[in-house]
Amino acid sequence: MQILTAFSRAVGAEALLDITQAHIDGCLYHGQVSLDFVERLVASGGRVRVPTTLNVGAIDLIHPELIRLTSPVQAPARRLMKAHEELGCEPSFTCAPYQTRFRPSFGDQIAWGESNAIVFANSVIGARTNRYGDFIDLCCAMTGRAPAWGLHLNGPRLGQVLFQLVGFPASLEPADGLYVAVGLLVGSRSGDRIPVIDGLPAPPNDDLLKALGAAAASSGAVGLFHAVGITPEAATLRDAFGGRPPEETTTITPADVTRALQQLSTVADGTPITAVCLGTPHFSRDEWNRLMPLLRQVAPGRGIPIYVNTGRATLSDLDREGLLAEFRDHNLVVVTDTCTYLTPILERMDGTVMTNSGKWAHYAPGNLGVQVAFGDLEDCVVSAAAGCVVRSRWW
């Protein structure tokens, strides 16, 4: 509470508010200080006071054979994950807690870490959280309180800058590339302002909005976006802006989308690939339902590995229904508890990796040193079978 009240004074919050849940980003090991902080709370008999989920760690505890780190290097990372459980946190180890039974409701006051989870909760669900970082998110969970400031309040949630899609056909369909590109453009151009997006085709489910938010939070500091006619606080432009005019209006054209996607890729079509990585953020059940029919079109034993990051709860559902057994010979590698752009998992990191994730493509070259090719999910599966980059379209 001392840390939390000091933080509140620093950001200018005049009060604290009750939260219904928390999501902790600090179980990913970054050094001894990460472990020291949590171990002190454990040693003092600390317990979280609200339902608290955990973000990804550095180890896949279900498939430890995938981790390419020595045991001494793994030990503190494992301990950090375990220590959070001892505080009473739910061992979810997913960056997509909104796809679990802990999904909050509209208007809920929560304290979440993890950039994509924050933007999804605020934008797609209409729950309320600021961008909480390591240690402060856990302080909120331990006290059940959060500072009453920023996106917890009504005024700061109103739109400030308008992005209009222009020049697209009236029959524009929602697709990975479109939503990722819009996210990248909105993130890079919004600064610290709340963006409103007008003209997006309605998505079939939450996953494209997840991809947009993850891209926007990777390329910028977006914690909340409004999509007119799609997200819950933006039924109309007037609703999104609270009746105020936008501070700035900018357009997104097909050429902008093409350039944004081209910048995600460091290689050209036809380049050999060593892996496909999907599920950043973690693959949902709907995304698995989209992937499995595509995998059936690939002959068993052919192609390069397809790594899919997914949450424990989603994997449990798939295993219970026996849905992944038929793909054992399809070079499918399921990863839980962590993500392939964060920790050494890929069998080869000397080549090009293809992905449909804007977040993976944004961070992996710096984190892993690999070359990256971006494409829609369908292109990723075709490319895995062909062993090289195959793309059906550039926007």
N, C-alpha and C positions, 0 to 999 in steps of 0.2 A: 504493500500500500504506500510506503514511503517513496518507492521508485515511481509508482503510478501517479501520485499527487505531484511529484517533482516534474514529471513529464507533462502533466496537465497544465501546470503553471507555465512551462516552457512554450507550449503551443497556444496559450491564451484561453484555455477552457476554464469557465467559471464554475463548473459543477461536474459531478460524475453521474452516470446513468447505469441502470441495471442492464445486463446482457443476458440473453437466453442460451448462448453457446459460444465456443471459441474454436479456432483452427490454428494449430501451432506450426510455424515454419521452421522452428529452431532445432528440429531433430535431424537435420542434415549437418553432418560433422564438418566444421570449418577450422577446427583447431581446439586446443585444450581449454580455452576460455568457454567454448560452448558447453563442454562437459562440466567444468567447474561450477558454472551458474546453476545447472540443474541438480548436480550432486549436492550442493549446499541445501537446496530446497528439500531434496529427498532425506538428507540427514536430519533435517529439522522436523520431519514428520509431515511435510506439506502435502496437501491434496487439492486438486482443482475443485471449484465450487459449482461449475456448470458443465454440461456435456461438452467434451473437448476432443476433437479429432486431431490426428497427426498427419502432417504433410510427408512427402517422401523422405526417406533417409538415404544413406550412401550404400546400403547393402540390400540385396534381395534375400530376405530371410527365408523365403519359401523355396527359392532356387539358388542356394549359395554357391553351387558349382559354376554359375555364370560369372561370378565376380573375379576379375583378373587383378587381385591385390593379394599381397602376402598376409598371413594370419596376424602378424604384429601390427600391420597397417590397418587391418579390418577391426581389430579389437576395440579401440575407443569409439569407432563409429557404431559398432554393435551395442556397446555399453550406453551410448547416448540414446539410442532408440529404446532400449530397455528401461533406462532411468525415467523417461517420460511416461512409460506404462506404470511405473511404481508411483507416480503422482496421480494416477487415476485416469490418465488419458486413454482414449479408445485407440487400439493399435490398427488404425485404418491404413496408414502409410500411403495415402493417395493425395495427389494434387487436385483432385476433383471431388471434394467432399459433398458437393451438391448433387452427385450421382449416387449417393448412399441414403440410408434411412435417416441420416442427420441433416438432410436438406432443410434449410430454414424456410419460413413462410414470408409472404409480403409484409413489409413493415417491421419485421423482427430486428431488434438491436443486437448485433453480434460483434465479435472481435476476431477477425480473420487475418492471418498472414497468408503468403503465397499470392503473387500478383494476378495470375489468371483466375484464382478462386475469388479474390476480392472483386474484380471487375465483373465476374459472372454474378455473384451474389447481389451486388448493387444494381446491375443493369438488367439482367434477365429475370431475376426473382423479385427484385424490389426490396430485398432486405437491406440493412444499413450497417456499413462498416467503413472505417478508414483504412488506409494502407499501413497496417501494423507490421513492424519488423520484428526480428528476433529479440527475445527477452521481454519486450513490452507486451507482445501477444500472450506470453505465458503469465505475466503479471495480471493481465485482465482475467485470464482463466482462473488464477488462484484467488482472486478477490470477487469475481463475478461482476466487475464494474469496468467501465470504460469512460474516457473523457468525453464530455458533451460538447463536441466540436465537429467541424468539417461535415463529412457526408452522413453523420448521424442526425444532422439537423435539416430542416426543410429547405431554407434558402440556398445553401451551398450545393444542393442537388439540381438546381435549375440549369438548363442549357445555357451556354454562352456563345459558342461558335457553331455555325451551320455548315454542313457538308452536303451538297446536292449532287446526286448521280445524274449526269446529263449525257446525251448522245448514245445511250444504250437502246437496243430494240425493245419494243413494248412487250415482246415475248421473252424477255430476259429471265433465265432460270437460275435458281440458287445453286452455287457450286463451290467447292473448296477454294479454288483459285480466286474467285470473286470476293468471297468473304475475307480470306486472308489478306488480299491486296488492300481492300478497304480498311481493314484493321491497321495494317502497316502505315498507310497514308494518314489515317486519322491520328494514330499515335505520334507520328513524326511532326505533324502540323499543329497539334492542339496545344502543346506546351502544358501548362497546369490548368487549362480551361476545360470545362465540361462540353464534350462534343455532342451534337445532334446530327443524325444521319437521315437524309430524306431520299427515298427512291429505291431502297433495297427491296428485292423480291422477297416475299415471305418465305422463311425456311421451313422445311418439313418437320423439324424438331429442333432441340436446343443445341445440337452439336456444331452447326455452322456459326451460331452466335458465340459458342465457346471458342471456336477457332478465331473469330474476329476479335474477341476480347483479349485472348492470349497474345495475338499479334500486336494489338494496340498497346498492351502493357509491356511488351518486349521492346517496341520501337520508341515508346514514349512513357509518360508517367500517368497514363489513363487509369483511373479507378472507377469510373462510371461513364457509360455512354448511353444515349437515347437513340433508338431507331424508330422513326415515326410509323405508327400503325402496327408495330411489332412488340416493343418492350412495354412493360406495364405502366410506366409513368409518362408515356409519349403517345397517347391515343391520337393526338393531333399535334401540329407544330405549336399551337398556342399552349397546349398542356406542357410540352417539353420546355418551353421558354418562360412559362408562367405569365404569358401575355406581354413579355418584354421583347423588343427587337433584338436579333442576334448582334453581338459585338462585331462579328465578321462573317461573311459568307464566302465560301470557296467551293469550287466544283471538282468533281472527280469524273474523268472521262475514260473511255475504253483505252486510250493511249496511256493514261496515268496507271491504269491497272496493269497493262502489259509491262511498262517500265518497272513497276514495283516488283512484279514476279520475276522479271529477268534479273533484277538485282539480288534476288534470293538465291539464284543459281550461280555457281562458280564454274560450271562446265556446259558444254553444248550437247545437243541431241546426238545420240550415237556413242557417247562416251561409255566405256565399260564401268559397271558398278560392282561394288563388293558387298553391299547390303541395302536393304530397305528398312527404314525405321518409322513406325507409326505409333500413335498414341501419346502425343505430347501436346496438350494435357492427356491424361489417361483415357484410353479407349472406353467408350460407354457400351452398353448392351446394344443399342441401336447401331453403333458403328461396327460391332462384331456382326450383326445381322446383315449389314451392307458388305462386309468383307468376305464372309464365308462363301456366298455364291460365286464370288470372283475367284476364290482359291480353287473351287471345284473345276474351273476352266483351265487350270494349270496341271499338266501331267505330273503325277508323283515322281519325286526324285530329280526333277528338273529345276533349274533356276538357282538363284542365290538366296541366302537367308533373309527371311522377313521377321524382324523383331517387332513385337507389339507390346508396348507398355500399357498395363491395365491395373485397375484396383483389385484388391483381394475380394471384395464383395462381388464384383462382376465376374471374376474368375471362378468363384465358388458356385455361382449360378450356372455358368457354362459347364463346369465339371459335374454338377449334380444332374444336369440334363444330358451329359455325355456328348456334347456337341463338338468337342475339339478332337476326339479320338480319331476321326477320319482324316485329320490333317497331319498326323505324325510324320508322314513321308513327304510332306510338302515344304520342308525346310522352314517350318513355323517355329519361332522361338518366343515364348511368352515370358515377359518380365513383369514382376510385381515389386512393390515397396520402394522402388527407385525409378530412375529414367536413364535411358541409354546416352543422353547427352551430358549427364552429370558424373557418371562413374564408369570405369573401364569394364565394359561388357562385350562390345563388338569383337568378334574373332579377328577381324582385320581392320586396322585403322590407317592403312597405307593407300587408300583409294578413294573412290567416290561413293557417297551414300545418298540414296533417294528418299524423299519424304514428302508427305502432304501437309506437314505441320510448319506453319510460319515461324513458330517459336523455336522448333528444333533447328530449322534452317538458319535462323538468326544467330543462335548461340553455339552450335556445334563446331563451326570452323575454328572459333577461338578456344573453345573448351577442349576439343579432341584433336584439332589439326587436320580434319578430313575436308575433302572437297564435297560440295553439296549440290544436288539437283532437286528442284521443287517440281511437283506435279500433282494433279488430282489423284485420289485414291485408285481409281481405275487405271491410270497411267502407271502408278507405282507397282501394281500387281503385274501388268503386262511387261514392265521393265524388268521385274524380278525374273520372270520366265525367260525373257530374251537375254538377260545378262548385261544389258546396256540401257541407256536413257532413251525411252520412247515416250513422246508426248503427242497427244491428239490435237492439242490446240495451244496457242498463245493468245491471251486475251487482246 
